[in-house]
Structure formats: structure tokens, C-alpha cells
């Protein structure tokens, strides 16, 4: 198991209620998210940094 810092960008959803679901779905493509944070929002894009674990 490897722990990695990843950065990803997703489009800002129209509903704030969907934001967490979309962040987690985007991060699960890269591994199991342990902790994540929105670092900035620019021009409708949400920038996220996260710690994920992966099985190699």
C-alpha cells in the first residue's frame, strides 16, 4: 500500500450538495481518499489536493 499526495481539478457543480460527491468520485479514480481539501476555485474549476492510498 502506498500513500500519495494528488492534485485534481473538477468543474464546479451547480449544486453545493453535489460537490462532496463529485470530489470523492474524482479522487476514487486515483485511489482511496483519506483526506482532501479544496485549495482554490477559479473560473468555475475546483482545485483539490488529497492524500490517497493505492495498492501497487
C-alpha positions as CSV (number, residue, x, y, z in Angstrom):
1,X,0.0,0.0,0.0
2,X,1.3,3.4,-1.0
3,X,0.2,6.8,0.3
4,X,0.4,9.6,-2.2
5,X,-0.4,13.4,-2.5
6,X,-2.6,14.0,-5.6
7,X,-4.0,17.1,-7.2
8,X,-7.1,17.2,-9.3
9,X,-9.5,19.7,-10.9
10,X,-13.2,19.2,-11.4
11,X,-15.9,21.6,-12.7
12,X,-17.8,23.5,-10.1
13,X,-21.2,21.7,-9.8
14,X,-24.4,23.8,-9.9
15,X,-25.4,22.5,-6.5
16,X,-23.3,22.7,-3.4
17,X,-24.9,19.4,-2.3
18,X,-23.2,17.6,-5.2
19,X,-19.8,19.0,-4.5
20,X,-18.6,16.4,-1.9
21,X,-20.0,13.5,-4.1
22,X,-18.1,14.7,-7.2
23,X,-14.9,15.4,-5.3
24,X,-14.9,11.9,-3.8
25,X,-15.8,10.3,-7.2
26,X,-12.9,12.1,-8.9
27,X,-10.4,11.1,-6.1
28,X,-11.5,7.4,-6.1
29,X,-10.2,7.2,-9.7
30,X,-6.7,7.7,-8.2
31,X,-7.0,5.6,-5.0
32,X,-8.8,5.5,-1.7
33,X,-9.1,9.2,-0.4
34,X,-8.0,9.6,3.2
35,X,-8.2,13.4,3.5
36,X,-8.9,16.1,0.9
37,X,-9.1,19.8,0.7
38,X,-10.4,22.4,-1.8
39,X,-7.4,24.7,-2.4
40,X,-9.0,27.2,-4.7
41,X,-11.9,27.9,-7.1
42,X,-11.1,29.8,-10.3
43,X,-13.4,30.3,-13.3
44,X,-15.8,27.5,-12.4
45,X,-13.0,25.0,-11.7
46,X,-12.5,23.4,-8.2
47,X,-8.8,22.6,-7.4
48,X,-8.4,19.8,-4.9
49,X,-5.4,18.3,-3.1
50,X,-5.8,15.0,-1.4
51,X,-3.9,12.1,0.3
52,X,-4.9,8.8,-1.2
53,X,-3.8,5.2,-0.7
54,X,-3.2,2.8,-3.5
55,X,-2.4,-0.9,-3.7
56,X,0.5,-1.4,-6.0
